[in-house]
């Protein structure tokens, strides 16, 4: 049947490959195919290790070598041995390569703006794109330690607070909660973790406390990345860091308006306990011995 799930996925694939020019021999009219343009883009975005670029783009060694050689022959990149490991190579843009990278950036931005202008409800289109991107790139999601004042952390916290305000019956005001600035989620008192997907923050969690007892705070995953096991990954990483900080007991609080969070905690070894703080928002409390 034409409307079965497999047919719909294949229709989507055809539409995307045609629209973005994946089949063109001159991607965005710059005289080279998409593969070479993607390698150039990765180097321009700050990636230099050839092996890491190959893994990021999902290319085999032979194709990666051919693409690098073509870009070198054009005078757009230079590759040299890694100073610390002669078995690895690093790549950098030449002056001409920088100009070509910037030309691609301008054309790609214009193309993206065109996509959005053609849709009556661009926010819906973006939400759909976010879901697809997070799902397809789930194996490339990385969890990084960041200062809670970093822009990526602030973005996650802002989205987290906004969601609580929508879901809590009486709203949410972070200034009334404990540690509103997340200032205790910095080593050696704790850590703040952010999940990154291709440069975009899509989740976070904090660990607060530097003694034998610490708290898990601010667990949030972007709606587009839910269902991928990311919340469990964030919690597991926070627990491992807590063990490294010699924490013996972890605690957390939550609200019954967040049943999915309670389900996660109960299903991963957390035990419900009596209230342990005077925060006005939580109504359910958990702990876990490490």
Secondary structure as UniProt FT lines:
FT   TURN            2..3
FT   HELIX           5..19
FT   TURN            20..23
FT   HELIX           27..29
FT   HELIX           34..44
FT   TURN            45..46
FT   HELIX           50..57
FT   HELIX           61..73
FT   TURN            74..75
FT   STRAND          77..82
FT   TURN            83..84
FT   STRAND          85..93
FT   HELIX           95..117
FT   TURN            120..121
FT   HELIX           122..136
FT   HELIX           138..140
FT   STRAND          142..145
FT   TURN            148..149
FT   HELIX           151..167
FT   TURN            169..170
FT   HELIX           174..176
FT   TURN            178..181
FT   TURN            183..184
FT   TURN            187..189
FT   STRAND          190..197
FT   TURN            198..199
FT   STRAND          200..208
FT   STRAND          213..221
FT   HELIX           223..225
FT   TURN            226..227
FT   HELIX           230..244
FT   TURN            245..246
FT   STRAND          249..254
FT   TURN            256..257
FT   HELIX           259..266
FT   TURN            267..269
FT   STRAND          271..273
FT   STRAND          284..289
//
